[in-house]
Amino acid sequence: MARFHVSYYIWSKLVLPFIYHLITSILSIVSLSWIGSIYKAIIWSWSGSWFSWTRQSDAMLRNIEKKILSCLKTSYKRFYVDIGSVVGQCDKIWTISLNDESPKTPLVMLHGMGAGVALWCPNLDAFAATRPVYAIDLLGFGRSSRPKFSSDAAKVETQWVESVEEWRREVNLNQIILLGHSLGGYIATSYAMKYPERVRHLILADPWGFPEKPANVAEMYNLSLWVRAAAVVLRTLNPLWAVRAAGPAGKWLVGKTRPDLPRKYANYVPDAETVIPEYIYQCNSQTPSGESAFHTLMDSYAWAKNPMVNRLDKLDKAVPVTVLYGARSWVHNSPAQVLTEQRPSSTTYVHVINGAGHHLYLDKADLFNKFVLEACARADKYDPRESLVSVTEEQKLSSPPADSTAGDTVTTNSTSVS
């Protein structure tokens, strides 16, 4: 009976009011034509087409990915890599490779939560001009297998790390330059901790899961009681549940909630306004395997249950690190300072890119590409395991005034090997 009262209270006082406010908020901002589109989508789903539409998602994802990658000037290969039973019975990692005949150290790219290989299209040509490049759909995302991960955060982290390691073995790469964005940065760091001998250089792009969760989050952000209550309810749900719940209207929802992404991709992808929301939706319309694993890792979405900042000292000092942050990102860049402090005799470069948000590889693609290529060039010049001798402090680059429109200048704190 007590459980019934608790459930009744949650639904009557939290869930139902939240749904009501969500619907009324949507109705207050959308036009009648948008409402009509949603209505048609709902009628479509009720008529029985919803489920057949969902079954087509894999083929649609394959086609829409190919359409996005057609903007590349560099030839590429697309293939599955069988990594065995890392999490499921027969896990496969979807991979694209460019310039894989080059003898230079390959660059391996790990995307963020809910993304896929095609979203790297603003960067792939630039990177492949100098070396082999591999971009993978993380296990549980995109076109890779979608096994059921552990419900334990530490085990999930290990499963992702081992999936990357098994992939590396199967592709037969000796050492790699490992680049991770957001969640990919978290996984890349954990991988470098366990397999430092395989990482020639670690590049972190606005990495998620590094700082500790503040004890007074509600007070820090001045959250109202209503917002706190909604957060309690939403915390139990996967981050992109609404996209799947919307059914065929999911791509519309993606486009309306993140209209900036198609607009920015328009510089690279024809018909980006349609193609990009479709791709993001197709990446996340299937079984939320990786998304559920991320939910296991997270503590209120913005933080990790096992934050990296508490174990950066475990990262081998011989592994060089380049950290890239967007000045306008919601990801806090304070862990970069901790990284330099905890590894005083190591090579660490920190770049804050003005005018860029969390998706800095897209917001300021040219500058992002420049810093990644510089890190790759350093990896080509020396093996830090042999040349780590002394440390010097590079001069800080000046940043423009806050109202500058250039947006291409960076503030750099660099610790480098002389």
PERANOR-V365243 format. One record per helix or strand of 3 or more residues. SS is the DSSP state (alpha for helix, beta for strand). FROM is the first residue (numbers start at 1). TO is the last residue. If there is no record, write none. Layout:
<<SS FROM TO> <SS FROM TO>>
This chain:
<<alpha 2 29> <alpha 32 55> <alpha 57 69> <beta 76 84> <beta 91 98> <beta 106 110> <alpha 117 120> <alpha 124 128> <beta 133 136> <alpha 153 171> <beta 176 181> <alpha 183 194> <alpha 196 198> <beta 199 205> <alpha 217 220> <alpha 225 234> <alpha 241 245> <alpha 247 257> <alpha 259 265> <alpha 272 284> <alpha 289 297> <alpha 308 310> <alpha 312 314> <beta 320 326> <alpha 334 342> <beta 348 353> <alpha 360 363> <alpha 365 381> <alpha 384 387> <beta 391 393> <beta 410 417>>
